Amino acid sequence: MPGKRIRKHYRRARYVLYRETLIDTKEHILTFIGSFVGIGLIGLLNSQYLVANDNLFLIGSFGASSVLIYGIPNSPLAQPRNLIGGHVISAIIGVTVLKLCPSELWLACALAVSLSIVAMQITKTLHPPGGATALIAVTGGAKIKAMGYLYVLSPVLSGVLILFVVAVIFNNQRHRKYPTKPLFKSRRIK
């Protein structure tokens, strides 16, 4: 009977591998278009206004956010509360830590990321790219450091709102639903 059990396990493993490697072309096209438009819009703003305002709209953590909100939009970590709250809270913490310990980079980096994670856990806004947003506030170039708390508004909040709006548009095609829960609960008046 061991041969029968082995064949059964082999068939089960083959089925699981098959199911996990199925390619849904339409799903991948939506993911591509959504992330392309989201990052593209931020990049376009960056290229159009960077020279004029000496400002910055595009930061690395938006790439990781795009993976979540366009690639796995039903993930709890990709929901609007997490996306927006996680980035904004982490940006505030990153800038604050930079202001409190500007001379010790290793300490500022460790504090910014660690405090951001705990703050996101406490506020139920855990969004992994938020840790990178805090780290960018501390390790970013002179332009980012000079922005101070304006970093929270732009590039962080403005960029995240662009990603969110594009995610709502592209993630409500076909069988996708984003956000997974309504943003606002309607109240019935009796």
Secondary structure by P-SEA (a helix, b strand, c coil): caaaaaaaaaaaaaaaaaaaacccaaaaaaaaaaaaaaaaaaaaaaaaccccccccccccaaaaaaaaccccccccccccccaaaaaaaaaaaaaaaaaaccccaaaaaaaaaaaaaaaaaaacccccaaaaaaaaaacccaaaaaaccccccccaaaaaaaaaaaaaaaaacccccccccccbbbbbcc
